[in-house]
């Protein structure tokens, strides 16, 4: 199974994915951004873009990598990755479905002010890259994303509370204790 944690920057995907992984036996975190980073290292570079998700190989390689890892290890992959383009999500989720890999798709949500504060707190100089995704996230949430996934509003939750909600919904087991570390906060 894949537990996909979607949402924009500042929603808590990375922090929550670590805590979800601690609660699901035989699970691993697979950050699909690493696939994009590998593609960005190709020399000479692929066609110019402001987001590696626009490269079709990224979407196919995410599916293929997840499939191969699950074939090799079994268990569950926890995948923190923002996907705001509906067509891209359809390609990825359809590819996983063709391989009979069940996906529990969660969107970690927070209001725009909370997201902006988290992004600004994370980086001394606010990241224009991260901030520019706030509006596309809001648009995706309004038009398709929230209807396509299970929404977990992290605005007033601790990361451990969000992780327990996700695990309970994904597996039916949520009574485990998450040991939060100081760096496990939004």
LINPERA-V604489 format. One record per run of one state. SS is the DSSP state (2 for helix, 1 for strand, 0 for the rest). FROM is the first residue (numbers start at 1). TO is the last residue. If there is no record, write none. Layout:
ss->(SS | SS)
from->(FROM | FROM)
to->(TO | TO)
This chain:
ss->(0 | 1 | 0 | 2 | 0 | 1 | 0 | 2 | 0 | 2 | 0 | 2 | 0 | 1 | 0 | 2 | 0 | 1 | 0 | 2 | 0 | 2 | 0 | 2 | 0 | 1 | 0 | 2 | 0)
from->(1 | 2 | 7 | 13 | 24 | 27 | 30 | 33 | 41 | 52 | 55 | 56 | 74 | 76 | 81 | 86 | 99 | 103 | 110 | 112 | 123 | 128 | 132 | 133 | 149 | 150 | 154 | 159 | 172)
to->(1 | 6 | 12 | 23 | 26 | 29 | 32 | 40 | 51 | 54 | 55 | 73 | 75 | 80 | 85 | 98 | 102 | 109 | 111 | 122 | 127 | 131 | 132 | 148 | 149 | 153 | 158 | 171 | 186)
